[in-house]
Amino acid sequence: MDCRNIQFQYTEVLSEADLDQLMRLFRAAAFWASDREASGMATAIAHSHPVVTAWDGETLIGFARATSDGVFRATIWDVVIDPNYQGGGLGRKMVETLLSHPHMSRVERVYLMTTHQQGFYQRIGFTENSTTTLVLHNSAVELLPALTPVSGVSGQESAVSR
């Protein structure tokens, strides 16, 4: 496969047409995300930084996103490569592009979760970390009340839970 024409881009928002392509990509290559909706992904992308896309011409063939505080912790999410392009090093390039972004490049620890691709990520340099994996399923617990603003010192606003 000739991957010389593949273009990688950082992005902050995807157009409606690009979101449609992302949904196609998830259905084709991401069993764990195949039932996501475009509106939910648009929100996730808006709250992620950096977001990397890979294009073969006008066709979206790769996607990955991360969240990070820029100093201590970051998490990589949704690394996806079109099945027709897998095996050519594009997944590695997607992860390396995320990790080289200024918001990620000096973060103390980068986390990710994967169901079946441990070997792929270990070849990039990730190691297993069984000591910190916990999950909270919001559907299984009573949600905490929303934070409400209250007046603080010197008229500044602060948020506290009531």
BELZIQUI-V291316 format. One line per field, one symbol per residue. phi: phi as a letter, one per 30 degrees, with the letter a starting at -180 (. if undefined). psi: psi as a letter, one per 30 degrees, with the letter a starting at -180 (. if undefined). burial: # if it has 9 or more other C-alpha atoms within 8 Angstrom, else .. A space follows every 10 residues. Layout:
phi: ???
psi: ???
burial: ???
This chain:
phi: .ccdcdccbd bcacdddddd ddddddddbb edbdcdcedd ddddddccad bcbbbciccd caaabbbadi bcbbbcbhdb beedcdjcjd dedddddedd dedcdcddbc cabbcbcede ddddkdbdbd dbdbbccedc bddddddbdb dcdhiddbcb cc
psi: kjgfgkkkkk lfkkleeeee eeeeeeeffi efgfglleee eeeeefgkjl kklkkjbgkj flklllkkff eeklkklhjk kkefglggge eeeeeeeeff kffffgkekk llkkefgeee eefffllkif fgjlkjjfff lkklllkkkl kakggkklkl k.
burial: .....#.#.. ##.#...### ###.###### ...#...#.. ##..#..### ######...# ########## #.#####.## ##..##...# #..##.##.. #.##..#..# .......... ##........ .......... .......... .......... ..
